[in-house]
Amino acid sequence: MRADGIFIAVEVDDRAAADPELAAKLAEVCPVDIYARREDGTLEIVERQLDECVLCRLCLDASPDGAVKVIKRYDDEAVLA
């Protein structure tokens, strides 16, 4: 799953997005509420919040390697590493 803002895009592996535990963790750690949990426990990316991203890396640290990508659209689609 991927959602694009003007400056930031977030891409989450489909298997990771389906994991209720990871969805809860991402919703908890994001300081600007980019992630939420749907009623079924799966992950939702809140598109209206994407450009509020402060590049803190908390979502990257909370997820398995490669499960979440934060993409800087303003920098030739560079991936936050």
C-alpha positions in Angstrom: 0.0 0.0 0.0 1.2 3.5 -0.8 -0.2 7.0 -0.2 1.3 10.2 -1.6 1.2 13.7 -0.2 2.7 16.7 -2.0 6.2 16.3 -0.3 6.1 12.9 1.4 4.9 9.4 0.3 4.6 6.4 2.6 4.8 2.8 1.3 4.0 -0.1 3.6 4.4 -3.8 2.6 0.9 -5.4 2.2 1.7 -8.2 4.7 3.0 -5.7 7.2 -0.1 -3.5 6.8 -2.3 -6.5 7.5 -0.6 -7.2 10.8 -2.7 -5.7 13.6 0.2 -5.6 16.1 2.4 -3.6 13.7 -0.6 -1.4 12.8 -1.1 -0.6 16.5 2.6 0.1 17.0 2.9 2.4 14.0 -0.2 4.3 15.1 1.3 4.7 18.6 4.8 5.9 17.6 4.0 8.4 14.9 4.0 11.9 16.4 1.9 13.4 13.5 -0.7 10.6 13.2 0.1 9.4 9.7 -0.8 5.9 10.7 -4.2 4.7 12.1 -5.9 1.3 12.7 -9.0 0.4 10.8 -11.9 -1.3 12.6 -10.5 -4.7 11.6 -7.1 -3.9 13.1 -5.2 -3.4 9.8 -3.2 -0.4 9.0 -4.5 2.8 7.4 -2.3 5.6 6.1 -4.0 8.9 6.8 -3.3 10.8 3.6 -4.1 14.3 4.9 -1.3 13.9 7.5 1.5 12.8 5.1 3.0 16.2 4.6 3.2 16.7 8.4 5.9 14.0 8.5 9.0 15.3 10.4 11.3 12.5 9.1 11.8 11.3 12.7 12.3 7.6 11.6 10.1 6.3 14.5 8.0 4.3 12.0 11.1 2.8 10.4 12.5 1.8 13.8 9.2 0.3 14.9 8.8 -2.0 11.9 10.8 -4.8 10.3 13.4 -3.8 7.8 11.9 -2.9 4.5 8.3 -3.0 5.7 7.9 0.8 5.7 9.4 3.3 3.3 9.2 7.0 3.8 9.8 8.7 0.4 10.9 12.3 -0.1 9.0 13.2 -3.2 10.7 16.6 -3.3 14.1 14.9 -3.5 13.7 12.7 -6.6 11.8 10.0 -4.7 14.7 9.5 -2.2 13.9 7.0 0.4 14.6 7.9 4.0 17.2 5.5 5.3 
